[in-house]
Amino acid sequence: MKRREFFREAFEESIRAAQKSFLTLQETFTEVNTSVQDAMDGSTPGKGDFFDSYEMSYSLTLAYPREFFEQMAREQGMPYEDVETITLAAELHRRGVI
């Protein structure tokens, strides 16, 4: 009799753990789905601005040589000496140049 109770309790505990894991997974998928939908709708921006860091703006600021940004800044009449590349890129983007 005790063995039967042990297995029943173990089985019930396993079921509870599986249900809890399923609910956690369901919540995670709901959050991911909401985040993706918000990003697609444009209703909420992603975490951080594109130009907040070099890591976030890698595809633009670190993938191209500095001279690329300096040339565009000269064409726009913008000062570029002693200005960080990320700041140049952000201002050029704000002006609609890139």
ABEGO torsion letter per residue (X at the ends): XAAAAAAAAAAAAAAAAAAAAAAAAAAAAAAAAAAAAAAAAGABBBBEBAAABAAAAAAAAAABBAAAAAAAAAAAGBBABGBBAAAAAAAAAAAGAX
